[in-house]
Amino acid sequence: MAFSIPSTLPRIRDAEATRDKLLEAALESFSTRGFEASSTRLIEENAGVKRGLINYHFGSKLELWEQAVGRIMSIGAQELGLAMDQGRDIDGVARLRYFVRAYVRFCARHPEVNRLMIQEGMRDEPRLGWLTSHHVKPWYKSVSRIFDEARALGVAPDMDHLNFYYILTGAATLIFSNALEARQLTGVDSRSETQVTRHADVLANLLFPEIKP
């Protein structure tokens, strides 16, 4: 007996594909141009979809921004949360080093996150408040717990939580969000697997040097 695919399924898949294209194009534009300079026309053109589909699928540019940002931040929370769970069975300083390496690898895969934070962090707008309360504060608390672990082990750098958060974030992200600049300076692709591994090791060694027996 032959089964036919309901006619609604292809339309649902097409709609999901269109939304994905718009979210990807929106994140790229918002993270490089900023919210104000990212027109809906430009985003739709870059997504390769018809005019008017942002309003159809999201209702407004602001809603598109929230969903695009929310999606990449959720990916980050899931990936880094998984890394922290995987590191639970690792003891002492090795666990801290494992976390730093995992964070660097995430930043290398998603340089748009740091670019977006720089764009929004320069303006005291409601978007920054939304981003901070929904996504940045929970991550700050997670990083602070890592720092507290380092303090308990007696290996924390001489700084407070705020210093540690921004030193870790800046050192882990800038080489990847400014990958074009790094290539111009040195001819090196900072996002290559070799360079990502090297940068992860360097930062882990700087923040939490291995304790020699």
ABEGO torsion letter per residue (X at the ends): XBBBBBAAAAAAAAAAAAAAAAAAAAAAAAAAAEAAABBAAAAAAAAGBBBGAAAAAAGBAAAAAAAAAAAAAAAAAAAAAAAAAAAAABBEAAAAAAAAAAAAAAAAABAAAAAAAAAAAABBBAAAAAAAAAAAAAAAAAAAAAAAAAAAAGABBBBBAAAAAAAAAAAAAAAAAAAAAAAAAAGBBAABAAAAAAAAAAAAAAABBBBBX
